[in-house]
Amino acid sequence: MPREKLKKYRLLIGKTQEQMAEIWGITLSFYQKIELGEKSPSIQNLKEFKKRFFNADVEEIFLN
């Protein structure tokens, strides 16, 4: 299942997939797989996401 909320958040803050991956500290291919719903971020990945995108609602984006 694609993560539409992650894509919506990315577009809301005006970032490309490349920029999101770079800020998050993951590879572009891994980011793309997360956004497409092919992979799920680990707990550590989610912690890093929250640190770098502190205004994002991690629970809403990834758990709902």
DRENDOPA-380049 format. One record per atom (N, C-alpha, C): residue number from 1; residue in three letters; chain; atom name; x, y, z. Coordinates in Angstrom, 3 decimals, m for minus. Each point is the difference from the previous one (the first is absolute). Last residue first. Example, Ala and Ser with C-alpha at 12.3 -4.5 7.8 and 13.67 -1.06 7.14 Angstrom:
! DRENDOPA-380049
+-----+-----+-------+------+----------+----------+----------+
|   n | res | chain | atom |        x |        y |        z |
+-----+-----+-------+------+----------+----------+----------+
|   2 | SER |     A |    N |   12.850 |   m2.250 |    7.080 |
|   2 | SER |     A |   CA |    0.820 |    1.190 |    0.060 |
|   2 | SER |     A |    C |   m0.770 |    1.090 |    0.730 |
|   1 | ALA |     A |    N |    0.290 |   m5.720 |   m0.070 |
|   1 | ALA |     A |   CA |   m0.890 |    1.190 |    0.000 |
|   1 | ALA |     A |    C |    0.900 |    1.200 |    0.000 |
+-----+-----+-------+------+----------+----------+----------+
This chain:
! DRENDOPA-380049
+-----+-----+-------+------+----------+----------+----------+
|   n | res | chain | atom |        x |        y |        z |
+-----+-----+-------+------+----------+----------+----------+
|  64 | ASN |     A |    N |   m1.017 |    5.286 |   10.555 |
|  64 | ASN |     A |   CA |   m1.442 |    0.039 |   m0.270 |
|  64 | ASN |     A |    C |   m0.289 |   m0.290 |   m1.449 |
|  63 | LEU |     A |    N |    4.486 |    0.304 |    1.906 |
|  63 | LEU |     A |   CA |   m0.732 |   m1.026 |    0.741 |
|  63 | LEU |     A |    C |   m1.503 |   m0.006 |   m0.251 |
|  62 | PHE |     A |    N |    3.467 |    3.093 |   m1.976 |
|  62 | PHE |     A |   CA |    0.450 |   m1.375 |   m0.151 |
|  62 | PHE |     A |    C |   m0.891 |   m1.067 |    0.660 |
|  61 | ILE |     A |    N |   m0.930 |    4.903 |   m0.090 |
|  61 | ILE |     A |   CA |    0.593 |   m0.320 |   m1.301 |
|  61 | ILE |     A |    C |    0.248 |   m1.500 |   m0.153 |
|  60 | GLU |     A |    N |   m1.648 |    1.776 |    4.145 |
|  60 | GLU |     A |   CA |   m0.986 |    0.191 |   m1.062 |
|  60 | GLU |     A |    C |    0.557 |   m0.464 |   m1.351 |
|  59 | GLU |     A |    N |    2.911 |   m0.033 |    3.711 |
|  59 | GLU |     A |   CA |   m1.083 |   m0.970 |    0.201 |
|  59 | GLU |     A |    C |   m1.023 |    0.076 |   m1.128 |
|  58 | VAL |     A |    N |    3.466 |    3.205 |    0.141 |
|  58 | VAL |     A |   CA |    0.482 |   m1.326 |   m0.396 |
|  58 | VAL |     A |    C |   m1.084 |   m1.050 |    0.121 |
|  57 | ASP |     A |    N |   m0.056 |    5.282 |   m0.745 |
|  57 | ASP |     A |   CA |   m0.718 |   m0.915 |    0.887 |
|  57 | ASP |     A |    C |    0.325 |   m1.426 |   m0.443 |
|  56 | ALA |     A |    N |    3.077 |    4.691 |   m0.636 |
|  56 | ALA |     A |   CA |   m0.820 |   m1.057 |   m0.604 |
|  56 | ALA |     A |    C |   m0.659 |   m0.846 |    1.079 |
|  55 | ASN |     A |    N |    3.267 |    3.575 |    0.667 |
|  55 | ASN |     A |   CA |   m1.388 |    0.469 |   m0.078 |
|  55 | ASN |     A |    C |   m0.950 |   m1.058 |   m0.547 |
|  54 | PHE |     A |    N |    4.807 |   m0.658 |    0.346 |
|  54 | PHE |     A |   CA |   m0.615 |    0.069 |    1.332 |
|  54 | PHE |     A |    C |   m1.434 |    0.500 |   m0.004 |
|  53 | PHE |     A |    N |    3.710 |   m2.152 |   m3.097 |
|  53 | PHE |     A |   CA |   m1.266 |    0.638 |   m0.413 |
|  53 | PHE |     A |    C |   m0.861 |    0.132 |    1.257 |
|  52 | ARG |     A |    N |    4.217 |   m1.798 |    0.595 |
|  52 | ARG |     A |   CA |    0.299 |    0.862 |   m1.136 |
|  52 | ARG |     A |    C |   m1.226 |    0.738 |   m0.540 |
|  51 | LYS |     A |    N |   m0.213 |   m3.149 |    3.683 |
|  51 | LYS |     A |   CA |    1.051 |    0.978 |    0.329 |
|  51 | LYS |     A |    C |    0.165 |    1.032 |   m1.105 |
|  50 | LYS |     A |    N |   m2.931 |   m3.642 |   m0.698 |
|  50 | LYS |     A |   CA |   m0.566 |    0.950 |    0.955 |
|  50 | LYS |     A |    C |    1.021 |    1.066 |    0.386 |
|  49 | PHE |     A |    N |    1.425 |   m3.552 |   m2.752 |
|  49 | PHE |     A |   CA |   m0.963 |    0.833 |   m0.723 |
|  49 | PHE |     A |    C |   m0.533 |    1.083 |    0.933 |
|  48 | GLU |     A |    N |    2.709 |   m3.275 |    1.908 |
|  48 | GLU |     A |   CA |    0.791 |    0.953 |   m0.795 |
|  48 | GLU |     A |    C |   m0.921 |    0.941 |   m0.779 |
|  47 | LYS |     A |    N |   m2.023 |   m3.486 |    2.355 |
|  47 | LYS |     A |   CA |    0.598 |    0.944 |    0.959 |
|  47 | LYS |     A |    C |    0.799 |    1.070 |   m0.735 |
|  46 | LEU |     A |    N |   m1.740 |   m3.523 |   m2.541 |
|  46 | LEU |     A |   CA |   m1.066 |    0.902 |    0.440 |
|  46 | LEU |     A |    C |    0.518 |    1.030 |    0.994 |
|  45 | ASN |     A |    N |    2.943 |   m3.382 |   m1.447 |
|  45 | ASN |     A |   CA |   m0.302 |    0.912 |   m1.101 |
|  45 | ASN |     A |    C |   m1.071 |    1.009 |    0.401 |
|  44 | GLN |     A |    N |    0.947 |   m3.428 |    3.032 |
|  44 | GLN |     A |   CA |    1.105 |    0.965 |   m0.048 |
|  44 | GLN |     A |    C |   m0.215 |    1.011 |   m1.123 |
|  43 | ILE |     A |    N |   m3.002 |   m3.557 |    0.292 |
|  43 | ILE |     A |   CA |   m0.215 |    0.919 |    1.134 |
|  43 | ILE |     A |    C |    1.087 |    1.068 |    0.004 |
|  42 | SER |     A |    N |   m0.752 |   m1.955 |   m4.766 |
|  42 | SER |     A |   CA |    0.230 |   m0.600 |    1.316 |
|  42 | SER |     A |    C |   m0.327 |    1.026 |    1.083 |
|  41 | PRO |     A |    N |   m2.384 |   m0.017 |   m4.946 |
|  41 | PRO |     A |   CA |    1.154 |    0.496 |    0.756 |
|  41 | PRO |     A |    C |    0.105 |   m0.716 |    1.345 |
|  40 | SER |     A |    N |   m2.031 |   m2.228 |   m4.541 |
|  40 | SER |     A |   CA |   m0.415 |    0.746 |    1.188 |
|  40 | SER |     A |    C |    1.243 |    0.481 |    0.734 |
|  39 | LYS |     A |    N |   m1.372 |   m1.418 |   m5.466 |
|  39 | LYS |     A |   CA |    0.825 |   m0.211 |    1.192 |
|  39 | LYS |     A |    C |   m0.589 |    0.812 |    1.139 |
|  38 | GLU |     A |    N |   m2.225 |    0.043 |   m4.082 |
|  38 | GLU |     A |   CA |    0.706 |   m1.265 |   m0.206 |
|  38 | GLU |     A |    C |    0.872 |   m0.373 |    1.196 |
|  37 | GLY |     A |    N |   m2.793 |    4.079 |   m0.973 |
|  37 | GLY |     A |   CA |   m0.565 |   m1.028 |    0.859 |
|  37 | GLY |     A |    C |    0.652 |   m1.359 |   m0.174 |
|  36 | LEU |     A |    N |    0.983 |    4.518 |   m1.968 |
|  36 | LEU |     A |   CA |   m0.838 |   m0.898 |   m0.803 |
|  36 | LEU |     A |    C |   m0.650 |   m1.099 |    0.829 |
|  35 | GLU |     A |    N |    3.030 |    3.042 |    2.014 |
|  35 | GLU |     A |   CA |   m1.126 |    0.786 |   m0.503 |
|  35 | GLU |     A |    C |   m0.954 |   m0.857 |   m0.837 |
|  34 | ILE |     A |    N |    3.983 |   m1.988 |    1.564 |
|  34 | ILE |     A |   CA |   m0.871 |    0.329 |    1.137 |
|  34 | ILE |     A |    C |   m1.239 |    0.738 |   m0.506 |
|  33 | LYS |     A |    N |    3.316 |   m0.922 |   m3.128 |
|  33 | LYS |     A |   CA |   m0.695 |   m1.235 |    0.379 |
|  33 | LYS |     A |    C |   m0.919 |    0.225 |    1.195 |
|  32 | GLN |     A |    N |    2.759 |    3.554 |   m1.397 |
|  32 | GLN |     A |   CA |   m1.026 |   m0.266 |   m1.008 |
|  32 | GLN |     A |    C |   m0.798 |   m1.250 |    0.347 |
|  31 | TYR |     A |    N |    3.702 |    1.074 |    2.721 |
|  31 | TYR |     A |   CA |   m1.087 |    0.956 |    0.179 |
|  31 | TYR |     A |    C |   m1.138 |   m0.296 |   m0.980 |
|  30 | PHE |     A |    N |    3.896 |   m2.483 |   m0.502 |
|  30 | PHE |     A |   CA |   m0.739 |   m0.426 |    1.191 |
|  30 | PHE |     A |    C |   m1.171 |    0.946 |    0.258 |
|  29 | SER |     A |    N |    2.894 |    1.122 |   m3.501 |
|  29 | SER |     A |   CA |   m0.768 |   m1.203 |   m0.345 |
|  29 | SER |     A |    C |   m0.801 |   m0.512 |    1.196 |
|  28 | LEU |     A |    N |    2.929 |    3.695 |    0.598 |
|  28 | LEU |     A |   CA |   m1.166 |    0.352 |   m0.803 |
|  28 | LEU |     A |    C |   m0.840 |   m1.234 |   m0.300 |
|  27 | THR |     A |    N |    2.925 |   m0.090 |    4.452 |
|  27 | THR |     A |   CA |    0.212 |    0.053 |   m1.444 |
|  27 | THR |     A |    C |   m1.294 |    0.377 |   m0.713 |
|  26 | ILE |     A |    N |    0.886 |    1.894 |    4.937 |
|  26 | ILE |     A |   CA |   m0.173 |   m1.322 |   m0.613 |
|  26 | ILE |     A |    C |    0.238 |    0.128 |   m1.501 |
|  25 | GLY |     A |    N |   m0.278 |    3.597 |    3.439 |
|  25 | GLY |     A |   CA |    1.210 |   m0.788 |    0.178 |
|  25 | GLY |     A |    C |   m0.128 |   m1.428 |   m0.506 |
|  24 | TRP |     A |    N |   m2.958 |    4.184 |    0.106 |
|  24 | TRP |     A |   CA |   m0.306 |   m1.118 |    0.887 |
|  24 | TRP |     A |    C |    1.234 |   m0.851 |    0.283 |
|  23 | ILE |     A |    N |    0.242 |    3.564 |   m3.136 |
|  23 | ILE |     A |   CA |   m0.255 |    0.555 |    1.335 |
|  23 | ILE |     A |    C |   m0.190 |   m1.118 |    1.019 |
|  22 | GLU |     A |    N |    0.463 |   m1.312 |   m4.500 |
|  22 | GLU |     A |   CA |    1.231 |    0.606 |    0.494 |
|  22 | GLU |     A |    C |   m0.178 |    0.550 |    1.416 |
|  21 | ALA |     A |    N |   m3.776 |   m1.734 |   m2.246 |
|  21 | ALA |     A |   CA |    0.942 |   m1.068 |    0.322 |
|  21 | ALA |     A |    C |    1.275 |    0.571 |    0.603 |
|  20 | MET |     A |    N |   m3.177 |    3.064 |   m1.616 |
|  20 | MET |     A |   CA |   m0.508 |   m0.708 |    1.185 |
|  20 | MET |     A |    C |    0.982 |   m1.066 |    0.457 |
|  19 | GLN |     A |    N |    0.897 |    2.231 |   m4.043 |
|  19 | GLN |     A |   CA |    0.228 |    0.859 |    1.166 |
|  19 | GLN |     A |    C |   m0.458 |   m0.669 |    1.287 |
|  18 | GLU |     A |    N |   m0.865 |   m2.222 |   m4.061 |
|  18 | GLU |     A |   CA |    1.437 |    0.063 |    0.239 |
|  18 | GLU |     A |    C |    0.318 |    0.824 |    1.243 |
|  17 | GLN |     A |    N |   m4.419 |   m0.159 |   m1.581 |
|  17 | GLN |     A |   CA |    0.364 |   m1.258 |    0.643 |
|  17 | GLN |     A |    C |    1.487 |   m0.004 |    0.342 |
|  16 | THR |     A |    N |   m2.017 |    4.778 |   m0.173 |
|  16 | THR |     A |   CA |    0.021 |   m1.116 |   m0.944 |
|  16 | THR |     A |    C |    0.303 |   m1.270 |    0.785 |
|  15 | LYS |     A |    N |   m2.499 |    4.504 |    2.086 |
|  15 | LYS |     A |   CA |    1.245 |   m0.754 |   m0.185 |
|  15 | LYS |     A |    C |   m0.168 |   m1.062 |   m1.077 |
|  14 | GLY |     A |    N |   m3.158 |    3.379 |    2.420 |
|  14 | GLY |     A |   CA |    0.682 |    0.403 |   m1.228 |
|  14 | GLY |     A |    C |    1.329 |   m0.685 |   m0.252 |
|  13 | ILE |     A |    N |   m3.636 |   m0.442 |    3.492 |
|  13 | ILE |     A |   CA |    1.196 |    0.748 |    0.395 |
|  13 | ILE |     A |    C |    0.893 |    0.327 |   m1.204 |
|  12 | LEU |     A |    N |   m4.048 |   m2.365 |   m0.711 |
|  12 | LEU |     A |   CA |   m0.374 |    1.124 |    0.846 |
|  12 | LEU |     A |    C |    1.218 |    0.838 |    0.382 |
|  11 | LEU |     A |    N |    0.559 |   m4.119 |   m2.291 |
|  11 | LEU |     A |   CA |   m0.453 |    1.064 |   m0.891 |
|  11 | LEU |     A |    C |   m0.370 |    1.260 |    0.784 |
|  10 | ARG |     A |    N |    1.201 |   m3.798 |    2.479 |
|  10 | ARG |     A |   CA |    1.145 |    0.430 |   m0.811 |
|  10 | ARG |     A |    C |   m0.387 |    1.162 |   m0.906 |
|   9 | TYR |     A |    N |   m3.418 |   m2.094 |    2.443 |
|   9 | TYR |     A |   CA |    0.861 |    0.792 |    0.879 |
|   9 | TYR |     A |    C |    1.193 |    0.549 |   m0.792 |
|   8 | LYS |     A |    N |   m2.832 |   m2.940 |   m2.252 |
|   8 | LYS |     A |   CA |   m0.682 |    1.274 |    0.249 |
|   8 | LYS |     A |    C |    0.841 |    0.906 |    0.883 |
|   7 | LYS |     A |    N |    1.564 |   m4.379 |   m0.696 |
|   7 | LYS |     A |   CA |    0.100 |    0.795 |   m1.235 |
|   7 | LYS |     A |    C |   m0.650 |    1.364 |    0.194 |
|   6 | LEU |     A |    N |   m0.475 |   m3.025 |    3.473 |
|   6 | LEU |     A |   CA |    1.399 |    0.398 |   m0.097 |
|   6 | LEU |     A |    C |    0.204 |    0.872 |   m1.234 |
|   5 | LYS |     A |    N |   m4.192 |   m1.904 |    0.589 |
|   5 | LYS |     A |   CA |    0.204 |    1.065 |    0.984 |
|   5 | LYS |     A |    C |    1.448 |    0.479 |    0.007 |
|   4 | GLU |     A |    N |   m1.380 |   m3.697 |   m2.722 |
|   4 | GLU |     A |   CA |   m0.462 |    1.280 |   m0.535 |
|   4 | GLU |     A |    C |    0.266 |    1.150 |    0.973 |
|   3 | ARG |     A |    N |    1.889 |   m4.926 |   m0.764 |
|   3 | ARG |     A |   CA |   m0.093 |    0.904 |    1.151 |
|   3 | ARG |     A |    C |   m0.346 |    1.404 |   m0.515 |
|   2 | PRO |     A |    N |   m1.155 |   m5.100 |   m2.192 |
|   2 | PRO |     A |   CA |    0.807 |    1.221 |   m0.054 |
|   2 | PRO |     A |    C |   m0.239 |    0.881 |    1.222 |
|   1 | MET |     A |    N |   m0.443 |   m5.408 |   m0.190 |
|   1 | MET |     A |   CA |   m0.838 |    1.183 |    0.000 |
|   1 | MET |     A |    C |    0.884 |    1.248 |    0.000 |
+-----+-----+-------+------+----------+----------+----------+
